[in-house]
C-alpha cells in the first residue's frame, strides 16, 4: 500500500513539472506547432501539386541525365513552355536570367525528334552561347541518333559543308555563318520546320535584325516559332511583327529583376584606387568561381595581367580571342582550373557555368540590362550568389538607377581588418569636384545655354527674312 501511494505522489510530481514547464514555454511550443503544421501543409498540398519531369513523358535517359545534375522539379518557365512546344505551338517566352530557359526548349525538342524528322534551326547571339547550347543538346540526347551540328565562323566553310551532306536534325549557330552556308547552297532553308531564337534581345542589341529578316523570308516551311529572352524590348517586338503567326506569349515574372537569392553590394572607392580595392576584396572573399567584369577589351587585358602578376589563377574573355581560344578559356573556367575570369559584357549573356557564386563589377555597366545579365551569371537555379560593384560618385548614380528599375537593394560595404562590413548611415561618395569647380561648371552651363538660345533666335530671324524675300 505504501508503495502504491509513493508511486502516485511521484507521478503527480512529474505531471506538475511538465505543466509548469509547458506554462513557462507556451509561446515557444506554440511556434513549434505552427512550423510543424506549415511543414505538413507544404508536403501534402504544395509539393503534391508540383510537377516532375516524368509527367512530360521524357525518356529514361533524359530523366537520368537530369537526376545526375540534381534537377528534379521544373521551373515556372519550363512548366509553362514544355507542354506548348510538345503540342507544336508557337512560343514567345520571357523569364528572368537563371530560370532554365534553355532546358525549356531543349528537352521537348529532343522528345519531338525521337519520333519524326523535323529539322530545327537554333540561332544564338554569340559563339559562347551557341557552343553551350550545342554541348547541352549532346549531353541530353545521348542514346538517340540525332545529327546535331554547330555552325560558327572561324572554321572552314567547306569542312562544315561536308558534314551537312549527310543531313541534319538540329543546327545551332550564329546568323552570319548560317546565311553564308545558305547562300552557298550547303544549307537548305526549306528543310527547317522549327526556328528558335535564344537571347533574342541580345541578338537585336548586336545588330542582327537585318540578318534575321533575311532568314525569316527563306524559312518558307516553318511551322513552329520559339523566342526566348530575359527581357522583351520594343526593338525585339519588331521580330514578332515579322513572324505574324505566333500563338502564345509566356511571361514568367516579366519585369526585369534579379532572383532574390542574389545579394548585391557596392564598395565606395572614396580616395582609394580601383586596383587596390579590388585586390583587398579578393583577399577577403574566396569564391569557388568568379567573373570580374570590365567595359572594354583594353581593361580586360590590363586587369588580367595585373591579377596574373599577383599570382591569381585567372583567365581572360574578350572579343579579340579566336573561337578556339574562347572555348579553351571557358573550359578552363568551367573545370575550375582557374578561379577568376576577367570578361567584357560579351560573356555576360548566356554563359551558364555551375559554381559561379560571385560577380565583381570592376567597372559598373552603363545600362541596367547589362547589370542584370552580369549579375545573373551567379546564383543559377536558386544557388546563392553575390555581386560586388566598385564605384566612384558617377558609378553610384548608375547603381541608384539600377536599384530602382531592377527593384533590388544594393548595400554599401567597406573592407576592414575584420572583413567586409556594411556601412551604416551611408551618405554617398565624396564629390569629385570642389565647390569652386562646381560653381564654374554651373556658370559655364548657363553661359552655353544663353548662347544656344541666342543662336536659335538668329536662325529663326534668318528664316523669316528668307520667306519675306520670296
Secondary structure by P-SEA (a helix, b strand, c coil): caaaaaaaaaaaaaaaaaaaaaaaaaaaaaaaaaaaaaaaaaaacccccccccccccccaaaaaaaaaaccccccaaaaacaaaaaaccccbbbbccccccccccaaaaaaaaccbbbbbbbbbccaaaaaaaaaaaaaaacccccbbbbbbccccaaaaaaaacccccbbbbcaaaaaaaaaacccccccccbbbbcaaaaaaaacaaaaaaaaaaacccccbbbbbccccccccaaaaaaaccccbbbbccccccccccbbbbbbbbccccaaaaaaaaaaaccccbbbbbbccaaaaaaaaaaaaaaccccccccccccaaaaaaaaaaaaaccccbbbbccccccccccccccbbbcccccccaaaaaaaaacccccccbbbbbbbbcaaaaaaaaaaaaaacbbbbbbbbcccccccccccccccccccaaaaaaaaaaaaaaaaaaaaaaaaaaaaaaaaaaac
